[in-house]
């Protein structure tokens, strides 16, 4: 017969690792907000923008965001997306490319 494993010890170790990974994820998201310049927004505006992005179902908009994000990570802060022009009803942080989406 094999020696029983210390299941409780393994579960405790997994719980510690899970907590560490969650803390690292929160820190990375905070760093991303700062790196993109989004920390300059009011908290309510940032939350609204994130809620809008999270609820977006338009595949074309998501592709544009992905391209902008990839460019940001390749080029750093110099490639930060510019905010839309005054009066533009587009999503904050999107760079207009070929006219209105729709």
C-alpha positions as CSV (number, residue, x, y, z in Angstrom):
1,X,0.0,0.0,0.0
2,X,1.3,3.5,-0.9
3,X,1.8,6.2,1.7
4,X,-1.2,8.6,1.7
5,X,-0.5,12.1,0.4
6,X,-0.9,15.1,2.7
7,X,-4.0,16.4,0.8
8,X,-4.6,19.2,3.2
9,X,-1.0,20.5,2.8
10,X,-1.4,20.3,-1.0
11,X,-4.6,22.2,-0.9
12,X,-3.1,24.9,1.4
13,X,-0.1,25.2,-1.0
14,X,-2.5,25.6,-4.0
15,X,-4.6,28.2,-2.1
16,X,-1.4,30.2,-1.4
17,X,-0.3,30.0,-5.1
18,X,-3.8,31.1,-6.2
19,X,-3.7,34.1,-3.9
20,X,-0.2,35.0,-5.2
21,X,-1.3,34.7,-8.8
22,X,-4.4,36.9,-8.1
23,X,-2.2,39.5,-6.4
24,X,0.2,39.5,-9.4
25,X,-2.7,39.9,-11.8
26,X,-4.1,42.9,-9.9
27,X,-0.7,44.5,-9.9
28,X,-0.2,43.9,-13.6
29,X,-3.6,45.4,-14.4
30,X,-2.7,48.5,-12.4
31,X,0.6,48.8,-14.2
32,X,-1.2,48.5,-17.5
33,X,-3.6,51.4,-16.5
34,X,-0.6,53.5,-15.6
35,X,1.4,52.6,-18.7
36,X,-1.4,53.5,-21.0
37,X,-2.0,56.8,-19.3
38,X,-5.5,55.8,-18.3
39,X,-4.7,56.7,-14.7
40,X,-5.2,60.3,-15.8
41,X,-8.9,59.6,-16.2
42,X,-11.4,60.0,-13.4
43,X,-12.2,56.7,-11.8
44,X,-15.8,56.9,-13.0
45,X,-14.7,57.6,-16.6
46,X,-12.2,54.7,-16.6
47,X,-14.8,52.3,-15.1
48,X,-17.3,53.4,-17.7
49,X,-14.8,52.9,-20.6
50,X,-13.9,49.5,-19.3
51,X,-17.6,48.5,-18.9
52,X,-18.2,49.7,-22.4
53,X,-15.3,47.7,-23.8
54,X,-16.3,44.6,-21.8
55,X,-19.8,44.7,-23.2
56,X,-18.6,45.4,-26.8
57,X,-19.8,42.7,-29.2
58,X,-18.6,44.3,-32.4
59,X,-15.8,42.1,-33.7
60,X,-14.4,44.9,-35.9
61,X,-14.0,47.1,-32.8
62,X,-12.4,44.3,-30.9
63,X,-9.9,43.7,-33.7
64,X,-9.0,47.4,-33.8
65,X,-8.4,47.3,-30.1
66,X,-6.3,44.2,-30.4
67,X,-4.1,45.8,-33.1
68,X,-3.7,49.0,-31.0
69,X,-2.8,46.9,-28.0
70,X,-0.3,44.8,-29.9
71,X,1.3,48.0,-31.3
72,X,1.4,49.4,-27.7
73,X,3.2,46.4,-26.4
74,X,5.7,46.3,-29.3
75,X,6.5,50.0,-29.2
76,X,5.9,51.0,-25.6
77,X,4.5,54.4,-24.6
78,X,5.3,56.1,-27.9
79,X,2.6,54.1,-29.6
80,X,-0.1,55.1,-27.1
81,X,-3.4,55.6,-28.8
82,X,-4.6,59.2,-29.1
83,X,-7.9,60.2,-27.7
84,X,-10.7,61.0,-30.2
85,X,-11.2,64.5,-31.4
86,X,-13.6,66.8,-29.5
87,X,-17.2,65.9,-30.2
88,X,-16.3,62.5,-31.6
89,X,-18.7,59.9,-30.2
90,X,-16.1,57.1,-30.6
91,X,-14.7,55.1,-27.7
92,X,-12.0,56.9,-25.7
93,X,-8.5,55.8,-26.7
94,X,-9.4,54.6,-30.2
95,X,-7.6,56.2,-33.2
96,X,-10.0,56.9,-36.1
97,X,-8.7,54.9,-39.1
98,X,-11.2,54.8,-41.9
99,X,-14.2,56.8,-40.9
100,X,-17.1,55.8,-38.6
101,X,-17.6,52.2,-37.8
102,X,-20.9,50.6,-38.4
